[in-house]
Amino acid sequence: PREFYRDHEVFDFDMDAIFARNWVMLGFECEIGEKPGSYLATEIGLTPIVILRGKEGDIVGFNNSCRHR
């Protein structure tokens, strides 16, 4: 039913049961790029995430928000 997809309680349940408790694939390594500083910005549920390639070529991820906020 349409109401199932528009209900805020169902949405909140999904956010908690799926996105807050499980690993979620955000993309493939090739989507980030090979140069240090290359990045992929996306979301997990309602949380903005940025994944980037570090100076040594490693891949790291962070909440995409201002540190001073």
CHARMM internal coordinates of N, CA and C (Angstrom, degrees):
IC EDIT
DIST 1 N 1 CA 1.4632
DIST 1 CA 1 C 1.5257
ANGL 1 N 1 CA 1 C 111.81
DIST 1 C 2 N 1.3085
ANGL 1 CA 1 C 2 N 115.64
DIHE 1 N 1 CA 1 C 2 N 147.92
DIST 2 N 2 CA 1.4613
ANGL 1 C 2 N 2 CA 121.57
DIHE 1 CA 1 C 2 N 2 CA -178.27
DIST 2 CA 2 C 1.5272
ANGL 2 N 2 CA 2 C 111.97
DIHE 1 C 2 N 2 CA 2 C -57.26
DIST 2 C 3 N 1.3085
ANGL 2 CA 2 C 3 N 117.54
DIHE 2 N 2 CA 2 C 3 N -39.07
DIST 3 N 3 CA 1.4724
ANGL 2 C 3 N 3 CA 121.34
DIHE 2 CA 2 C 3 N 3 CA -177.48
DIST 3 CA 3 C 1.5305
ANGL 3 N 3 CA 3 C 111.58
DIHE 2 C 3 N 3 CA 3 C -59.35
DIST 3 C 4 N 1.3288
ANGL 3 CA 3 C 4 N 116.36
DIHE 3 N 3 CA 3 C 4 N -31.81
DIST 4 N 4 CA 1.4618
ANGL 3 C 4 N 4 CA 120.86
DIHE 3 CA 3 C 4 N 4 CA 179.65
DIST 4 CA 4 C 1.5297
ANGL 4 N 4 CA 4 C 110.87
DIHE 3 C 4 N 4 CA 4 C -60.18
DIST 4 C 5 N 1.3188
ANGL 4 CA 4 C 5 N 116.99
DIHE 4 N 4 CA 4 C 5 N -35.93
DIST 5 N 5 CA 1.4608
ANGL 4 C 5 N 5 CA 121.53
DIHE 4 CA 4 C 5 N 5 CA -177.46
DIST 5 CA 5 C 1.5198
ANGL 5 N 5 CA 5 C 112.98
DIHE 4 C 5 N 5 CA 5 C -85.52
DIST 5 C 6 N 1.3078
ANGL 5 CA 5 C 6 N 117.34
DIHE 5 N 5 CA 5 C 6 N -11.92
DIST 6 N 6 CA 1.4645
ANGL 5 C 6 N 6 CA 120.72
DIHE 5 CA 5 C 6 N 6 CA -177.54
DIST 6 CA 6 C 1.5280
ANGL 6 N 6 CA 6 C 113.14
DIHE 5 C 6 N 6 CA 6 C -112.61
DIST 6 C 7 N 1.3181
ANGL 6 CA 6 C 7 N 117.18
DIHE 6 N 6 CA 6 C 7 N -2.20
DIST 7 N 7 CA 1.4547
ANGL 6 C 7 N 7 CA 121.91
DIHE 6 CA 6 C 7 N 7 CA -176.25
DIST 7 CA 7 C 1.5310
ANGL 7 N 7 CA 7 C 110.49
DIHE 6 C 7 N 7 CA 7 C -78.25
DIST 7 C 8 N 1.3223
ANGL 7 CA 7 C 8 N 117.30
DIHE 7 N 7 CA 7 C 8 N 127.98
DIST 8 N 8 CA 1.4748
ANGL 7 C 8 N 8 CA 121.60
DIHE 7 CA 7 C 8 N 8 CA -177.99
DIST 8 CA 8 C 1.5252
ANGL 8 N 8 CA 8 C 111.97
DIHE 7 C 8 N 8 CA 8 C -66.65
DIST 8 C 9 N 1.3145
ANGL 8 CA 8 C 9 N 117.92
DIHE 8 N 8 CA 8 C 9 N -33.93
DIST 9 N 9 CA 1.4648
ANGL 8 C 9 N 9 CA 120.33
DIHE 8 CA 8 C 9 N 9 CA 178.83
DIST 9 CA 9 C 1.5261
ANGL 9 N 9 CA 9 C 110.87
DIHE 8 C 9 N 9 CA 9 C -67.24
DIST 9 C 10 N 1.3176
ANGL 9 CA 9 C 10 N 117.51
DIHE 9 N 9 CA 9 C 10 N -40.04
DIST 10 N 10 CA 1.4625
ANGL 9 C 10 N 10 CA 121.21
DIHE 9 CA 9 C 10 N 10 CA 176.96
DIST 10 CA 10 C 1.5234
ANGL 10 N 10 CA 10 C 109.51
DIHE 9 C 10 N 10 CA 10 C -65.22
DIST 10 C 11 N 1.3229
ANGL 10 CA 10 C 11 N 116.90
DIHE 10 N 10 CA 10 C 11 N -42.68
DIST 11 N 11 CA 1.4652
ANGL 10 C 11 N 11 CA 121.38
DIHE 10 CA 10 C 11 N 11 CA 177.84
DIST 11 CA 11 C 1.5259
ANGL 11 N 11 CA 11 C 110.84
DIHE 10 C 11 N 11 CA 11 C -60.12
DIST 11 C 12 N 1.3370
ANGL 11 CA 11 C 12 N 117.27
DIHE 11 N 11 CA 11 C 12 N -48.11
DIST 12 N 12 CA 1.4643
ANGL 11 C 12 N 12 CA 121.04
DIHE 11 CA 11 C 12 N 12 CA 179.43
DIST 12 CA 12 C 1.5265
ANGL 12 N 12 CA 12 C 111.19
DIHE 11 C 12 N 12 CA 12 C -61.27
DIST 12 C 13 N 1.3268
ANGL 12 CA 12 C 13 N 116.65
DIHE 12 N 12 CA 12 C 13 N -39.32
DIST 13 N 13 CA 1.4644
ANGL 12 C 13 N 13 CA 120.59
DIHE 12 CA 12 C 13 N 13 CA 177.67
DIST 13 CA 13 C 1.5329
ANGL 13 N 13 CA 13 C 110.39
DIHE 12 C 13 N 13 CA 13 C -62.01
DIST 13 C 14 N 1.3299
ANGL 13 CA 13 C 14 N 116.73
DIHE 13 N 13 CA 13 C 14 N -46.55
DIST 14 N 14 CA 1.4638
ANGL 13 C 14 N 14 CA 120.73
DIHE 13 CA 13 C 14 N 14 CA 178.79
DIST 14 CA 14 C 1.5210
ANGL 14 N 14 CA 14 C 111.72
DIHE 13 C 14 N 14 CA 14 C -60.59
DIST 14 C 15 N 1.3234
ANGL 14 CA 14 C 15 N 117.35
DIHE 14 N 14 CA 14 C 15 N -43.12
DIST 15 N 15 CA 1.4637
ANGL 14 C 15 N 15 CA 120.57
DIHE 14 CA 14 C 15 N 15 CA 179.52
DIST 15 CA 15 C 1.5188
ANGL 15 N 15 CA 15 C 110.58
DIHE 14 C 15 N 15 CA 15 C -59.48
DIST 15 C 16 N 1.3225
ANGL 15 CA 15 C 16 N 116.70
DIHE 15 N 15 CA 15 C 16 N -41.67
DIST 16 N 16 CA 1.4605
ANGL 15 C 16 N 16 CA 120.69
DIHE 15 CA 15 C 16 N 16 CA -178.99
DIST 16 CA 16 C 1.5206
ANGL 16 N 16 CA 16 C 111.83
DIHE 15 C 16 N 16 CA 16 C -76.11
DIST 16 C 17 N 1.3234
ANGL 16 CA 16 C 17 N 117.77
DIHE 16 N 16 CA 16 C 17 N -46.62
DIST 17 N 17 CA 1.4643
ANGL 16 C 17 N 17 CA 121.64
DIHE 16 CA 16 C 17 N 17 CA -173.75
DIST 17 CA 17 C 1.5235
ANGL 17 N 17 CA 17 C 112.91
DIHE 16 C 17 N 17 CA 17 C -74.13
DIST 17 C 18 N 1.3201
ANGL 17 CA 17 C 18 N 117.67
DIHE 17 N 17 CA 17 C 18 N -30.64
DIST 18 N 18 CA 1.4610
ANGL 17 C 18 N 18 CA 120.09
DIHE 17 CA 17 C 18 N 18 CA -175.88
DIST 18 CA 18 C 1.5236
ANGL 18 N 18 CA 18 C 111.65
DIHE 17 C 18 N 18 CA 18 C -102.85
DIST 18 C 19 N 1.3157
ANGL 18 CA 18 C 19 N 117.19
DIHE 18 N 18 CA 18 C 19 N -59.51
DIST 19 N 19 CA 1.4653
ANGL 18 C 19 N 19 CA 120.82
DIHE 18 CA 18 C 19 N 19 CA -170.75
DIST 19 CA 19 C 1.5234
ANGL 19 N 19 CA 19 C 113.84
DIHE 18 C 19 N 19 CA 19 C -80.60
DIST 19 C 20 N 1.3076
ANGL 19 CA 19 C 20 N 118.76
DIHE 19 N 19 CA 19 C 20 N -27.51
DIST 20 N 20 CA 1.4619
ANGL 19 C 20 N 20 CA 120.39
DIHE 19 CA 19 C 20 N 20 CA -177.53
DIST 20 CA 20 C 1.5227
ANGL 20 N 20 CA 20 C 113.10
DIHE 19 C 20 N 20 CA 20 C -88.79
DIST 20 C 21 N 1.3315
ANGL 20 CA 20 C 21 N 118.51
DIHE 20 N 20 CA 20 C 21 N -12.88
DIST 21 N 21 CA 1.4639
ANGL 20 C 21 N 21 CA 120.55
DIHE 20 CA 20 C 21 N 21 CA -173.48
DIST 21 CA 21 C 1.5152
ANGL 21 N 21 CA 21 C 114.77
DIHE 20 C 21 N 21 CA 21 C -120.75
DIST 21 C 22 N 1.3194
ANGL 21 CA 21 C 22 N 117.80
DIHE 21 N 21 CA 21 C 22 N -3.21
DIST 22 N 22 CA 1.4543
ANGL 21 C 22 N 22 CA 120.18
DIHE 21 CA 21 C 22 N 22 CA -174.72
DIST 22 CA 22 C 1.5196
ANGL 22 N 22 CA 22 C 111.26
DIHE 21 C 22 N 22 CA 22 C -131.62
DIST 22 C 23 N 1.3205
ANGL 22 CA 22 C 23 N 115.05
DIHE 22 N 22 CA 22 C 23 N 157.20
DIST 23 N 23 CA 1.4544
ANGL 22 C 23 N 23 CA 120.00
DIHE 22 CA 22 C 23 N 23 CA 171.19
DIST 23 CA 23 C 1.5257
ANGL 23 N 23 CA 23 C 108.21
DIHE 22 C 23 N 23 CA 23 C -69.61
DIST 23 C 24 N 1.3146
ANGL 23 CA 23 C 24 N 116.00
DIHE 23 N 23 CA 23 C 24 N 139.91
DIST 24 N 24 CA 1.4598
ANGL 23 C 24 N 24 CA 121.00
DIHE 23 CA 23 C 24 N 24 CA -179.36
DIST 24 CA 24 C 1.5242
ANGL 24 N 24 CA 24 C 107.95
DIHE 23 C 24 N 24 CA 24 C -126.94
DIST 24 C 25 N 1.3228
ANGL 24 CA 24 C 25 N 116.75
DIHE 24 N 24 CA 24 C 25 N 127.27
DIST 25 N 25 CA 1.4658
ANGL 24 C 25 N 25 CA 120.01
DIHE 24 CA 24 C 25 N 25 CA 177.09
DIST 25 CA 25 C 1.5192
ANGL 25 N 25 CA 25 C 109.35
DIHE 24 C 25 N 25 CA 25 C -72.95
DIST 25 C 26 N 1.3158
ANGL 25 CA 25 C 26 N 115.89
DIHE 25 N 25 CA 25 C 26 N 128.42
DIST 26 N 26 CA 1.4629
ANGL 25 C 26 N 26 CA 120.36
DIHE 25 CA 25 C 26 N 26 CA -177.99
DIST 26 CA 26 C 1.5151
ANGL 26 N 26 CA 26 C 113.23
DIHE 25 C 26 N 26 CA 26 C -103.60
DIST 26 C 27 N 1.2912
ANGL 26 CA 26 C 27 N 117.38
DIHE 26 N 26 CA 26 C 27 N -19.82
DIST 27 N 27 CA 1.4566
ANGL 26 C 27 N 27 CA 120.24
DIHE 26 CA 26 C 27 N 27 CA -179.14
DIST 27 CA 27 C 1.5157
ANGL 27 N 27 CA 27 C 110.32
DIHE 26 C 27 N 27 CA 27 C 166.79
DIST 27 C 28 N 1.3193
ANGL 27 CA 27 C 28 N 114.69
DIHE 27 N 27 CA 27 C 28 N -179.58
DIST 28 N 28 CA 1.4520
ANGL 27 C 28 N 28 CA 121.67
DIHE 27 CA 27 C 28 N 28 CA 178.25
DIST 28 CA 28 C 1.5238
ANGL 28 N 28 CA 28 C 109.82
DIHE 27 C 28 N 28 CA 28 C -99.10
DIST 28 C 29 N 1.3164
ANGL 28 CA 28 C 29 N 116.50
DIHE 28 N 28 CA 28 C 29 N 152.40
DIST 29 N 29 CA 1.4620
ANGL 28 C 29 N 29 CA 121.67
DIHE 28 CA 28 C 29 N 29 CA -179.89
DIST 29 CA 29 C 1.5278
ANGL 29 N 29 CA 29 C 111.39
DIHE 28 C 29 N 29 CA 29 C -54.65
DIST 29 C 30 N 1.3163
ANGL 29 CA 29 C 30 N 117.30
DIHE 29 N 29 CA 29 C 30 N -38.18
DIST 30 N 30 CA 1.4631
ANGL 29 C 30 N 30 CA 121.03
DIHE 29 CA 29 C 30 N 30 CA -177.85
DIST 30 CA 30 C 1.5331
ANGL 30 N 30 CA 30 C 112.29
DIHE 29 C 30 N 30 CA 30 C -66.84
DIST 30 C 31 N 1.3271
ANGL 30 CA 30 C 31 N 118.66
DIHE 30 N 30 CA 30 C 31 N -18.24
DIST 31 N 31 CA 1.4603
ANGL 30 C 31 N 31 CA 121.45
DIHE 30 CA 30 C 31 N 31 CA 178.59
DIST 31 CA 31 C 1.5230
ANGL 31 N 31 CA 31 C 112.38
DIHE 30 C 31 N 31 CA 31 C -75.20
DIST 31 C 32 N 1.3191
ANGL 31 CA 31 C 32 N 117.16
DIHE 31 N 31 CA 31 C 32 N -19.74
DIST 32 N 32 CA 1.4658
ANGL 31 C 32 N 32 CA 120.85
DIHE 31 CA 31 C 32 N 32 CA -177.93
DIST 32 CA 32 C 1.5172
ANGL 32 N 32 CA 32 C 110.98
DIHE 31 C 32 N 32 CA 32 C -80.35
DIST 32 C 33 N 1.2961
ANGL 32 CA 32 C 33 N 117.56
DIHE 32 N 32 CA 32 C 33 N -33.98
DIST 33 N 33 CA 1.4578
ANGL 32 C 33 N 33 CA 120.78
DIHE 32 CA 32 C 33 N 33 CA -175.53
DIST 33 CA 33 C 1.5053
ANGL 33 N 33 CA 33 C 110.47
DIHE 32 C 33 N 33 CA 33 C 100.58
DIST 33 C 34 N 1.3243
ANGL 33 CA 33 C 34 N 116.89
DIHE 33 N 33 CA 33 C 34 N 165.60
DIST 34 N 34 CA 1.4620
ANGL 33 C 34 N 34 CA 121.13
DIHE 33 CA 33 C 34 N 34 CA -175.03
DIST 34 CA 34 C 1.5232
ANGL 34 N 34 CA 34 C 113.87
DIHE 33 C 34 N 34 CA 34 C -98.49
DIST 34 C 35 N 1.3170
ANGL 34 CA 34 C 35 N 117.99
DIHE 34 N 34 CA 34 C 35 N -19.78
DIST 35 N 35 CA 1.4630
ANGL 34 C 35 N 35 CA 121.07
DIHE 34 CA 34 C 35 N 35 CA -177.49
DIST 35 CA 35 C 1.5277
ANGL 35 N 35 CA 35 C 110.85
DIHE 34 C 35 N 35 CA 35 C -79.87
DIST 35 C 36 N 1.3448
ANGL 35 CA 35 C 36 N 117.38
DIHE 35 N 35 CA 35 C 36 N 140.36
DIST 36 N 36 CA 1.4590
ANGL 35 C 36 N 36 CA 119.74
DIHE 35 CA 35 C 36 N 36 CA 173.86
DIST 36 CA 36 C 1.5383
ANGL 36 N 36 CA 36 C 110.29
DIHE 35 C 36 N 36 CA 36 C -56.26
DIST 36 C 37 N 1.3053
ANGL 36 CA 36 C 37 N 116.12
DIHE 36 N 36 CA 36 C 37 N 136.45
DIST 37 N 37 CA 1.4554
ANGL 36 C 37 N 37 CA 120.90
DIHE 36 CA 36 C 37 N 37 CA -177.92
DIST 37 CA 37 C 1.5174
ANGL 37 N 37 CA 37 C 113.49
DIHE 36 C 37 N 37 CA 37 C 96.08
DIST 37 C 38 N 1.3419
ANGL 37 CA 37 C 38 N 117.15
DIHE 37 N 37 CA 37 C 38 N -12.54
DIST 38 N 38 CA 1.4649
ANGL 37 C 38 N 38 CA 119.98
DIHE 37 CA 37 C 38 N 38 CA 174.82
DIST 38 CA 38 C 1.5197
ANGL 38 N 38 CA 38 C 108.10
DIHE 37 C 38 N 38 CA 38 C -64.66
DIST 38 C 39 N 1.3204
ANGL 38 CA 38 C 39 N 117.13
DIHE 38 N 38 CA 38 C 39 N 148.38
DIST 39 N 39 CA 1.4636
ANGL 38 C 39 N 39 CA 118.44
DIHE 38 CA 38 C 39 N 39 CA -175.63
DIST 39 CA 39 C 1.5213
ANGL 39 N 39 CA 39 C 112.01
DIHE 38 C 39 N 39 CA 39 C -148.57
DIST 39 C 40 N 1.3194
ANGL 39 CA 39 C 40 N 114.19
DIHE 39 N 39 CA 39 C 40 N 166.08
DIST 40 N 40 CA 1.4503
ANGL 39 C 40 N 40 CA 124.05
DIHE 39 CA 39 C 40 N 40 CA 174.39
DIST 40 CA 40 C 1.5261
ANGL 40 N 40 CA 40 C 106.48
DIHE 39 C 40 N 40 CA 40 C -133.48
DIST 40 C 41 N 1.3118
ANGL 40 CA 40 C 41 N 117.85
DIHE 40 N 40 CA 40 C 41 N 121.28
DIST 41 N 41 CA 1.4617
ANGL 40 C 41 N 41 CA 122.14
DIHE 40 CA 40 C 41 N 41 CA 178.29
DIST 41 CA 41 C 1.5245
ANGL 41 N 41 CA 41 C 108.47
DIHE 40 C 41 N 41 CA 41 C -105.89
DIST 41 C 42 N 1.3245
ANGL 41 CA 41 C 42 N 115.62
DIHE 41 N 41 CA 41 C 42 N 131.75
DIST 42 N 42 CA 1.4625
ANGL 41 C 42 N 42 CA 120.97
DIHE 41 CA 41 C 42 N 42 CA -178.10
DIST 42 CA 42 C 1.5221
ANGL 42 N 42 CA 42 C 109.45
DIHE 41 C 42 N 42 CA 42 C -154.52
DIST 42 C 43 N 1.3052
ANGL 42 CA 42 C 43 N 117.23
DIHE 42 N 42 CA 42 C 43 N -167.04
DIST 43 N 43 CA 1.4614
ANGL 42 C 43 N 43 CA 121.64
DIHE 42 CA 42 C 43 N 43 CA 178.51
DIST 43 CA 43 C 1.5192
ANGL 43 N 43 CA 43 C 109.80
DIHE 42 C 43 N 43 CA 43 C -135.22
DIST 43 C 44 N 1.3306
ANGL 43 CA 43 C 44 N 115.20
DIHE 43 N 43 CA 43 C 44 N 147.43
DIST 44 N 44 CA 1.4565
ANGL 43 C 44 N 44 CA 122.27
DIHE 43 CA 43 C 44 N 44 CA 167.60
DIST 44 CA 44 C 1.5182
ANGL 44 N 44 CA 44 C 104.80
DIHE 43 C 44 N 44 CA 44 C -113.37
DIST 44 C 45 N 1.3104
ANGL 44 CA 44 C 45 N 116.88
DIHE 44 N 44 CA 44 C 45 N 109.09
DIST 45 N 45 CA 1.4620
ANGL 44 C 45 N 45 CA 119.91
DIHE 44 CA 44 C 45 N 45 CA -173.81
DIST 45 CA 45 C 1.5198
ANGL 45 N 45 CA 45 C 109.00
DIHE 44 C 45 N 45 CA 45 C 62.89
DIST 45 C 46 N 1.3204
ANGL 45 CA 45 C 46 N 116.74
DIHE 45 N 45 CA 45 C 46 N -115.09
DIST 46 N 46 CA 1.4645
ANGL 45 C 46 N 46 CA 121.92
DIHE 45 CA 45 C 46 N 46 CA 178.58
DIST 46 CA 46 C 1.5230
ANGL 46 N 46 CA 46 C 112.56
DIHE 45 C 46 N 46 CA 46 C -105.31
DIST 46 C 47 N 1.3257
ANGL 46 CA 46 C 47 N 117.06
DIHE 46 N 46 CA 46 C 47 N 5.49
DIST 47 N 47 CA 1.4589
ANGL 46 C 47 N 47 CA 121.42
DIHE 46 CA 46 C 47 N 47 CA -175.49
DIST 47 CA 47 C 1.5243
ANGL 47 N 47 CA 47 C 110.95
DIHE 46 C 47 N 47 CA 47 C -98.34
DIST 47 C 48 N 1.3384
ANGL 47 CA 47 C 48 N 117.67
DIHE 47 N 47 CA 47 C 48 N 119.79
DIST 48 N 48 CA 1.4683
ANGL 47 C 48 N 48 CA 119.57
DIHE 47 CA 47 C 48 N 48 CA 176.14
DIST 48 CA 48 C 1.5325
ANGL 48 N 48 CA 48 C 110.56
DIHE 47 C 48 N 48 CA 48 C -72.39
DIST 48 C 49 N 1.3257
ANGL 48 CA 48 C 49 N 115.56
DIHE 48 N 48 CA 48 C 49 N 134.82
DIST 49 N 49 CA 1.4701
ANGL 48 C 49 N 49 CA 122.82
DIHE 48 CA 48 C 49 N 49 CA -177.00
DIST 49 CA 49 C 1.5250
ANGL 49 N 49 CA 49 C 108.62
DIHE 48 C 49 N 49 CA 49 C -128.32
DIST 49 C 50 N 1.3307
ANGL 49 CA 49 C 50 N 116.28
DIHE 49 N 49 CA 49 C 50 N 143.12
DIST 50 N 50 CA 1.4560
ANGL 49 C 50 N 50 CA 120.65
DIHE 49 CA 49 C 50 N 50 CA 171.57
DIST 50 CA 50 C 1.5287
ANGL 50 N 50 CA 50 C 107.51
DIHE 49 C 50 N 50 CA 50 C -124.47
DIST 50 C 51 N 1.3240
ANGL 50 CA 50 C 51 N 115.68
DIHE 50 N 50 CA 50 C 51 N 131.89
DIST 51 N 51 CA 1.4579
ANGL 50 C 51 N 51 CA 122.80
DIHE 50 CA 50 C 51 N 51 CA 178.01
DIST 51 CA 51 C 1.5222
ANGL 51 N 51 CA 51 C 106.19
DIHE 50 C 51 N 51 CA 51 C -116.35
DIST 51 C 52 N 1.3291
ANGL 51 CA 51 C 52 N 116.41
DIHE 51 N 51 CA 51 C 52 N 129.24
DIST 52 N 52 CA 1.4646
ANGL 51 C 52 N 52 CA 118.12
DIHE 51 CA 51 C 52 N 52 CA -177.32
DIST 52 CA 52 C 1.5068
ANGL 52 N 52 CA 52 C 111.75
DIHE 51 C 52 N 52 CA 52 C -138.21
DIST 52 C 53 N 1.3162
ANGL 52 CA 52 C 53 N 113.97
DIHE 52 N 52 CA 52 C 53 N 162.41
DIST 53 N 53 CA 1.4611
ANGL 52 C 53 N 53 CA 121.06
DIHE 52 CA 52 C 53 N 53 CA 177.01
DIST 53 CA 53 C 1.5187
ANGL 53 N 53 CA 53 C 107.63
DIHE 52 C 53 N 53 CA 53 C -94.96
DIST 53 C 54 N 1.3452
ANGL 53 CA 53 C 54 N 115.47
DIHE 53 N 53 CA 53 C 54 N 124.17
DIST 54 N 54 CA 1.4532
ANGL 53 C 54 N 54 CA 121.31
DIHE 53 CA 53 C 54 N 54 CA -178.31
DIST 54 CA 54 C 1.5191
ANGL 54 N 54 CA 54 C 113.15
DIHE 53 C 54 N 54 CA 54 C -77.78
DIST 54 C 55 N 1.3311
ANGL 54 CA 54 C 55 N 115.83
DIHE 54 N 54 CA 54 C 55 N 179.96
DIST 55 N 55 CA 1.4650
ANGL 54 C 55 N 55 CA 122.12
DIHE 54 CA 54 C 55 N 55 CA -177.84
DIST 55 CA 55 C 1.5224
ANGL 55 N 55 CA 55 C 113.30
DIHE 54 C 55 N 55 CA 55 C -60.00
DIST 55 C 56 N 1.3265
ANGL 55 CA 55 C 56 N 116.56
DIHE 55 N 55 CA 55 C 56 N -33.95
DIST 56 N 56 CA 1.4629
ANGL 55 C 56 N 56 CA 121.62
DIHE 55 CA 55 C 56 N 56 CA -178.58
DIST 56 CA 56 C 1.5282
ANGL 56 N 56 CA 56 C 112.37
DIHE 55 C 56 N 56 CA 56 C -91.12
DIST 56 C 57 N 1.3354
ANGL 56 CA 56 C 57 N 117.20
DIHE 56 N 56 CA 56 C 57 N 4.87
DIST 57 N 57 CA 1.4563
ANGL 56 C 57 N 57 CA 120.72
DIHE 56 CA 56 C 57 N 57 CA -179.70
DIST 57 CA 57 C 1.5155
ANGL 57 N 57 CA 57 C 114.32
DIHE 56 C 57 N 57 CA 57 C 92.53
DIST 57 C 58 N 1.3478
ANGL 57 CA 57 C 58 N 116.18
DIHE 57 N 57 CA 57 C 58 N -2.51
DIST 58 N 58 CA 1.4569
ANGL 57 C 58 N 58 CA 119.49
DIHE 57 CA 57 C 58 N 58 CA 179.10
DIST 58 CA 58 C 1.5314
ANGL 58 N 58 CA 58 C 110.72
DIHE 57 C 58 N 58 CA 58 C -73.25
DIST 58 C 59 N 1.3058
ANGL 58 CA 58 C 59 N 116.86
DIHE 58 N 58 CA 58 C 59 N 159.00
DIST 59 N 59 CA 1.4589
ANGL 58 C 59 N 59 CA 122.01
DIHE 58 CA 58 C 59 N 59 CA 180.00
DIST 59 CA 59 C 1.5174
ANGL 59 N 59 CA 59 C 107.96
DIHE 58 C 59 N 59 CA 59 C -110.14
DIST 59 C 60 N 1.3235
ANGL 59 CA 59 C 60 N 116.09
DIHE 59 N 59 CA 59 C 60 N 128.23
DIST 60 N 60 CA 1.4699
ANGL 59 C 60 N 60 CA 122.10
DIHE 59 CA 59 C 60 N 60 CA -178.84
DIST 60 CA 60 C 1.5193
ANGL 60 N 60 CA 60 C 109.01
DIHE 59 C 60 N 60 CA 60 C -131.76
DIST 60 C 61 N 1.3257
ANGL 60 CA 60 C 61 N 115.88
DIHE 60 N 60 CA 60 C 61 N 156.23
DIST 61 N 61 CA 1.4523
ANGL 60 C 61 N 61 CA 120.71
DIHE 60 CA 60 C 61 N 61 CA 179.20
DIST 61 CA 61 C 1.5196
ANGL 61 N 61 CA 61 C 111.19
DIHE 60 C 61 N 61 CA 61 C -131.53
DIST 61 C 62 N 1.3200
ANGL 61 CA 61 C 62 N 115.78
DIHE 61 N 61 CA 61 C 62 N 148.78
DIST 62 N 62 CA 1.4610
ANGL 61 C 62 N 62 CA 122.39
DIHE 61 CA 61 C 62 N 62 CA -178.29
DIST 62 CA 62 C 1.5231
ANGL 62 N 62 CA 62 C 110.38
DIHE 61 C 62 N 62 CA 62 C -142.83
DIST 62 C 63 N 1.3242
ANGL 62 CA 62 C 63 N 115.97
DIHE 62 N 62 CA 62 C 63 N 156.85
DIST 63 N 63 CA 1.4602
ANGL 62 C 63 N 63 CA 119.46
DIHE 62 CA 62 C 63 N 63 CA 165.72
DIST 63 CA 63 C 1.5172
ANGL 63 N 63 CA 63 C 106.41
DIHE 62 C 63 N 63 CA 63 C -63.73
DIST 63 C 64 N 1.2996
ANGL 63 CA 63 C 64 N 117.12
DIHE 63 N 63 CA 63 C 64 N 132.79
DIST 64 N 64 CA 1.4633
ANGL 63 C 64 N 64 CA 121.33
DIHE 63 CA 63 C 64 N 64 CA -177.25
DIST 64 CA 64 C 1.5246
ANGL 64 N 64 CA 64 C 109.45
DIHE 63 C 64 N 64 CA 64 C -87.52
DIST 64 C 65 N 1.3287
ANGL 64 CA 64 C 65 N 115.85
DIHE 64 N 64 CA 64 C 65 N 81.84
DIST 65 N 65 CA 1.4606
ANGL 64 C 65 N 65 CA 121.28
DIHE 64 CA 64 C 65 N 65 CA 178.82
DIST 65 CA 65 C 1.5178
ANGL 65 N 65 CA 65 C 109.40
DIHE 64 C 65 N 65 CA 65 C -147.19
DIST 65 C 66 N 1.3022
ANGL 65 CA 65 C 66 N 115.88
DIHE 65 N 65 CA 65 C 66 N 160.11
DIST 66 N 66 CA 1.4635
ANGL 65 C 66 N 66 CA 121.18
DIHE 65 CA 65 C 66 N 66 CA 178.85
DIST 66 CA 66 C 1.5133
ANGL 66 N 66 CA 66 C 109.66
DIHE 65 C 66 N 66 CA 66 C -70.05
DIST 66 C 67 N 1.3193
ANGL 66 CA 66 C 67 N 117.20
DIHE 66 N 66 CA 66 C 67 N 135.03
DIST 67 N 67 CA 1.4691
ANGL 66 C 67 N 67 CA 121.11
DIHE 66 CA 66 C 67 N 67 CA 179.65
DIST 67 CA 67 C 1.5161
ANGL 67 N 67 CA 67 C 111.89
DIHE 66 C 67 N 67 CA 67 C -65.38
DIST 67 C 68 N 1.3187
ANGL 67 CA 67 C 68 N 118.00
DIHE 67 N 67 CA 67 C 68 N -31.48
DIST 68 N 68 CA 1.4616
ANGL 67 C 68 N 68 CA 120.90
DIHE 67 CA 67 C 68 N 68 CA -176.96
DIST 68 CA 68 C 1.5221
ANGL 68 N 68 CA 68 C 112.56
DIHE 67 C 68 N 68 CA 68 C -83.15
DIST 68 C 69 N 1.3034
ANGL 68 CA 68 C 69 N 117.12
DIHE 68 N 68 CA 68 C 69 N -5.30
DIST 69 N 69 CA 1.4661
ANGL 68 C 69 N 69 CA 120.73
DIHE 68 CA 68 C 69 N 69 CA -176.97
DIST 69 CA 69 C 1.4882
ANGL 69 N 69 CA 69 C 112.95
DIHE 68 C 69 N 69 CA 69 C -69.34
END
COOR INIT
IC SEED 1 N 1 CA 1 C
IC BUILD
